[in-house]
Amino acid sequence: MKKILITGCSSGFGYALLKDLSLDYYVICISRRKPNFNKKNIEFYKCDLSNTKSLVKCLKKIKSKHKYLPYIINNAGIFDICSLEELSFSKIQKFFKVNSFSPVLITKKFIPEMKKNNFGRIVNVTSGAPLNCSPKGSLYSSSKAALNVFTIIAAKENAKYNIKINLFSPGQIKTEMAPQAKNEPKKSVKYLKILLKKNQNLFTGKFLWTKYIIPTSPNLSKINWSKGTAPKKFEI
């Protein structure tokens, strides 16, 4: 049975992923709370991703048991709305540790074996927030923006090893972070599963929002950074 690592499985989209993917995968689940769903092919590790020391220890334990994990979904995330004046250093640290640093540490831990096996699929769950940049969303948007940039660069660095690293946004789904949303999380699972396909021609470094590929930056192909020149349309 194929092995997959998923973070944030106790509720929302992560829980929907756990229920669906456990039909075909052996699931290693990292979460603050144990999901209310038990199967023989689900292995649970309790870990608060905002505690870096705890995460490093947890990953070491998993790696000692599962040397090669070909599939990873970095789903765990935290969300809040607050103004700049309300930001505290501890809050800033927590957001970046969960939304940005933990996917980086997890990727770094398991990608060497993906390279050796010439196969890997990594999906980092993101949002439209870092593209929309809504007021009072600075922490969530900026921490997810960091994740987006890391994902795109990591995808470029590892493309020759048949390792596909992509971003995925499930859209407006009903979760603990968005209880007012109408769509059920399970509706978006089928779109994420596209990014787990073995097809060697599968794209990498892209942002998939449900069934759409969304650009993460404007077309900058005609900008010459070294000469300091850009098309006239960019002038002030």
Phi, psi and omega in degrees: 000134180296143180259139178221139176256129179230134175257152177068056187263358190283340182203175173057223184294322179298322179293320177296321177297315181302312183295319182286309187287338178291351175287332185235348185236157165272116190259125171260116187250128174247124183200158177290327180238147178285127180294147179276062183200112185244131174214157181296333183263024175241125180244121188253137175233119179279124182200135174268112185292348176279352177257097186299319180298319179295320180295315180301317178296319179296315181295323178297319179295316179295316183296326179293334181262324182233091185297317183242116175245105185285341183233131179222133172237111175273092186259330186303140178197158175235152186222144175200157175244123178201151179281168180301323181294336183272353182289137173241157182298320181295324179290319177300313180301315183299315181298315181288327178296316182282309188279335185241304189292318184298317176297326178295313181296319180294315179300312181301324183291321190252351184288332178303319179288329175297319178297314180299325181267358180054040177196138174187148175226117180238128178239123177255116183282124184232207185202168173283352184305316180290347176266325181279327178051056181287147176305145180068013178244025188300317183293311181295312182298315183289324179290325176286329176296319177299319178297318180300312182295315178302316182299314182295318180291317179299323178297317179295319183292333187245010184299324184289349180261014184058037174253117181257120182240115185227163175260147178220133173242123181284355181085193181283096181239154183282112179220181176296330179282333182223070184293342182277348181294154186261329185281139178282142183305324185298338180294333183268349183300320183297331179283320177298323183299341174301324184281358178257359184296149181281349182310120183294338180272004177301138180295162178218152181073025182250165178247106179262118177251106191048251183256012183245141172267119185257133177293140180262353178204161177291166177287108183251016187298333183263008176271129178255099186294323182291326180269348180072035180239151179210160178304153184302331183296342180270352182295153181297000000 
